[in-house]
Amino acid sequence: SFNFRGSFVEPLWNMKNFMELSTSVNYSKRSSEKLQYDKNNEGIYDILDTEYSNSYQNRRMSEVVEAKYRYNDGVVNVTAGFKLQPSQNYSHTEYKNEEPAYITEQEVVNFSPSLSLRYNFGDRRNFIRMEYRGNSSQPSISQMQPVKNNNDLMNETVGNATLVPSYSQNLRFILTKFNPTTF
């Protein structure tokens, strides 16, 4: 896998107002091979169980384009922005039971807003902060692999190769009061 991120920050009409533009590219390639064997008549595990054996390859590419506005006067600090997150997902599964290969291609675009507000109560040791952030994340290889998983016989699962990235929203409130004399 590899990741690249670049950003550019520029003051606007004064040193209290800034614009940040950033972009990133993420690429990962993962593979998984599961070979499961059954016992032969002599008690040796050498008979391939084709129902649970497979090879899986997955390639993911995601890009992020982000724009943020920031205002900071020492007392109030506000950052508002958005991210555009297109992603591409390509999967290839080969079953060991002679079924044809299963190929999945997905392309999605997510939009994620963000807002952060910080207010300092005079001395910078006491402040209140509120943050809102939207984010998308990719499913794991075990969630996507479309074959039976019998690691837990009471709960056999089959992955879903057409899963799309999940989207989450986070809202945080933080109140900080610090006394440097008493810590």
Disulfide bonds with the S-S distance in Angstrom:
none
